[in-house]
């Protein structure tokens, strides 16, 4: 093992011994994809602080050829970030995702696919992550099948990092198709439908628009490479 990295809720290492090399810069499109995934991971795993809200408010418009839904959703996010208070967003996040009992929303693949937490979809995901050299970091509260954690995993697959080389589209597609595509839309629709989801209704709209583009792109990608490729 040439290196190790903790990224969000994952421990990442490169068993192939390529971690010592500096990865080549990503193409602009792939960097943009990685940035989107990283943003959604952040927003779904924790509320944004004042600095992130300010950065979103000042962000440039998205220029996605023909993707008007994403462009419009991104504009709404930047507008929402410019008027919302970080403390209020933190309260909203707690109301939606945190509870001493059962949270209002459970953004986990197992919950959406089986109706139960920590079920077969989580076991299948852990099997695939292990083949990629990824694992949950000790002390992390969220399970690997949390939508935010899966977005962070996609970011790492696209971008790589210290001790982890970027993985190709075949691997990205395999993980997306198996562990994100079957349930993300239902989850984000639930977020958007909650009466108290003000800022997070907008977040759900942007995430859904972006993940829908990813789903369409992967659907036409011709590859049969295994997830461990």
ZIJO-V66887 format. One record per residue. N is the residue number from 1. RES is the residue in three letters. PSI is psi in whole degrees, 0 to 359 (NA if undefined). BURIAL is I if it has 9 or more other ideal C-beta (glycine too) atoms within 8 Angstrom, else O. D_CENTER is the distance of its C-alpha to the mean C-alpha in Angstrom with 2 decimals. Layout:
[[N;RES;PSI;BURIAL;D_CENTER] [N;RES;PSI;BURIAL;D_CENTER]]
//
This chain:
[[1;UNK;124;I;25.94] [2;UNK;345;I;25.87] [3;UNK;170;I;23.29] [4;UNK;145;O;20.62] [5;UNK;138;I;17.58] [6;UNK;123;O;15.62] [7;UNK;109;I;12.09] [8;UNK;245;I;10.53] [9;UNK;20;I;11.24] [10;UNK;145;I;12.24] [11;UNK;128;I;15.61] [12;UNK;131;I;15.73] [13;UNK;162;I;19.09] [14;UNK;101;I;20.79] [15;UNK;345;O;23.58] [16;UNK;354;O;24.84] [17;UNK;23;O;26.20] [18;UNK;2;O;24.61] [19;UNK;338;I;22.88] [20;UNK;336;O;26.02] [21;UNK;145;O;25.86] [22;UNK;121;O;24.21] [23;UNK;150;O;21.69] [24;UNK;150;O;22.72] [25;UNK;144;O;21.08] [26;UNK;152;I;18.39] [27;UNK;154;O;19.51] [28;UNK;318;O;18.69] [29;UNK;317;O;16.61] [30;UNK;323;I;14.44] [31;UNK;320;I;14.20] [32;UNK;318;O;13.19] [33;UNK;315;I;10.37] [34;UNK;320;I;9.23] [35;UNK;319;O;9.84] [36;UNK;311;I;7.93] [37;UNK;318;I;4.57] [38;UNK;320;I;6.23] [39;UNK;314;O;7.50] [40;UNK;324;I;5.05] [41;UNK;314;I;4.24] [42;UNK;311;I;7.97] [43;UNK;330;I;8.97] [44;UNK;340;I;7.81] [45;UNK;340;I;9.23] [46;UNK;152;O;12.23] [47;UNK;149;I;14.28] [48;UNK;143;I;14.80] [49;UNK;180;O;18.13] [50;UNK;325;O;20.87] [51;UNK;318;O;20.11] [52;UNK;319;I;16.58] [53;UNK;320;I;18.07] [54;UNK;320;I;20.89] [55;UNK;319;O;18.81] [56;UNK;319;I;17.03] [57;UNK;329;I;20.51] [58;UNK;1;O;21.93] [59;UNK;148;O;19.34] [60;UNK;157;O;20.90] [61;UNK;153;O;20.50] [62;UNK;129;I;18.21] [63;UNK;89;O;20.58] [64;UNK;108;O;19.22] [65;UNK;116;O;22.31] [66;UNK;358;O;22.95] [67;UNK;70;I;19.57] [68;UNK;329;O;21.18] [69;UNK;316;O;18.81] [70;UNK;316;I;15.95] [71;UNK;315;I;18.65] [72;UNK;319;O;19.95] [73;UNK;321;I;16.75] [74;UNK;319;I;15.96] [75;UNK;317;I;19.59] [76;UNK;323;I;19.39] [77;UNK;315;I;16.54] [78;UNK;323;I;18.69] [79;UNK;317;I;21.69] [80;UNK;319;I;20.30] [81;UNK;334;I;19.25] [82;UNK;345;I;22.81] [83;UNK;351;O;24.56] [84;UNK;154;I;22.63] [85;UNK;137;O;23.54] [86;UNK;323;I;21.11] [87;UNK;322;O;23.10] [88;UNK;322;I;22.87] [89;UNK;322;I;19.09] [90;UNK;319;I;19.09] [91;UNK;319;O;21.54] [92;UNK;316;I;19.52] [93;UNK;315;I;16.44] [94;UNK;319;I;18.96] [95;UNK;327;O;20.61] [96;UNK;316;I;17.61] [97;UNK;350;O;15.75] [98;UNK;135;O;18.45] [99;UNK;150;O;21.85] [100;UNK;341;O;24.67] [101;UNK;242;O;24.94] [102;UNK;119;O;22.57] [103;UNK;158;I;19.80] [104;UNK;322;O;19.89] [105;UNK;140;I;16.37] [106;UNK;87;O;14.87] [107;UNK;60;I;11.26] [108;UNK;141;I;11.87] [109;UNK;316;I;12.51] [110;UNK;317;I;15.99] [111;UNK;316;I;16.91] [112;UNK;332;I;16.18] [113;UNK;335;I;17.74] [114;UNK;346;O;20.65] [115;UNK;2;O;21.10] [116;UNK;147;O;20.98] [117;UNK;154;O;18.68] [118;UNK;45;O;18.68] [119;UNK;197;I;20.10] [120;UNK;320;O;20.37] [121;UNK;326;I;16.78] [122;UNK;318;I;15.79] [123;UNK;318;O;18.78] [124;UNK;320;I;17.97] [125;UNK;315;I;14.47] [126;UNK;323;I;16.20] [127;UNK;315;O;18.80] [128;UNK;322;I;16.59] [129;UNK;320;I;14.79] [130;UNK;323;I;18.34] [131;UNK;337;O;19.49] [132;UNK;358;I;16.97] [133;UNK;25;I;18.07] [134;UNK;145;I;15.01] [135;UNK;159;I;15.59] [136;UNK;134;I;14.77] [137;UNK;142;I;16.46] [138;UNK;140;O;19.61] [139;UNK;355;O;19.67] [140;UNK;133;O;16.02] [141;UNK;322;O;16.19] [142;UNK;142;I;13.03] [143;UNK;164;I;13.17] [144;UNK;337;I;11.04] [145;UNK;12;I;10.39] [146;UNK;139;I;8.75] [147;UNK;323;I;5.88] [148;UNK;319;I;4.47] [149;UNK;321;I;5.86] [150;UNK;324;I;4.91] [151;UNK;320;I;1.61] [152;UNK;321;I;4.71] [153;UNK;317;I;6.88] [154;UNK;320;I;6.46] [155;UNK;316;I;7.18] [156;UNK;321;I;9.99] [157;UNK;322;I;11.25] [158;UNK;314;I;11.69] [159;UNK;332;I;13.01] [160;UNK;198;I;14.49] [161;UNK;185;I;16.14] [162;UNK;120;O;19.31] [163;UNK;6;I;20.37] [164;UNK;116;I;17.67] [165;UNK;151;I;18.37] [166;UNK;148;I;16.01] [167;UNK;152;I;15.98] [168;UNK;177;O;17.24] [169;UNK;329;O;16.15] [170;UNK;315;I;17.78] [171;UNK;317;I;15.61] [172;UNK;315;I;12.36] [173;UNK;316;I;13.91] [174;UNK;316;I;15.11] [175;UNK;318;I;11.94] [176;UNK;311;I;10.31] [177;UNK;323;I;13.68] [178;UNK;324;I;14.36] [179;UNK;352;I;11.42] [180;UNK;310;I;9.17] [181;UNK;321;I;11.88] [182;UNK;344;I;14.48] [183;UNK;350;I;13.08] [184;UNK;321;I;10.16] [185;UNK;318;I;12.99] [186;UNK;319;O;15.13] [187;UNK;311;I;12.72] [188;UNK;328;I;12.02] [189;UNK;322;I;15.77] [190;UNK;318;I;16.65] [191;UNK;313;I;14.91] [192;UNK;337;I;16.77] [193;UNK;348;O;19.96] [194;UNK;131;I;20.51] [195;UNK;324;O;23.46] [196;UNK;3;O;22.39] [197;UNK;92;I;18.93] [198;UNK;290;I;20.03] [199;UNK;319;I;17.44] [200;UNK;343;I;14.59] [201;UNK;321;I;16.20] [202;UNK;318;I;15.64] [203;UNK;316;I;11.97] [204;UNK;323;I;11.68] [205;UNK;317;I;13.83] [206;UNK;314;I;11.95] [207;UNK;317;I;8.60] [208;UNK;318;I;11.03] [209;UNK;316;I;13.00] [210;UNK;313;I;10.51] [211;UNK;331;I;9.19] [212;UNK;321;I;12.93] [213;UNK;317;I;13.90] [214;UNK;316;I;11.80] [215;UNK;317;I;13.47] [216;UNK;318;O;16.78] [217;UNK;316;O;16.63] [218;UNK;329;I;15.90] [219;UNK;329;O;18.60] [220;UNK;1;O;21.22] [221;UNK;120;I;20.33] [222;UNK;101;O;23.29] [223;UNK;144;O;22.52] [224;UNK;16;O;23.53] [225;UNK;144;O;22.43] [226;UNK;161;O;21.35] [227;UNK;336;I;17.94] [228;UNK;6;O;19.82] [229;UNK;NA;O;21.20]]
//
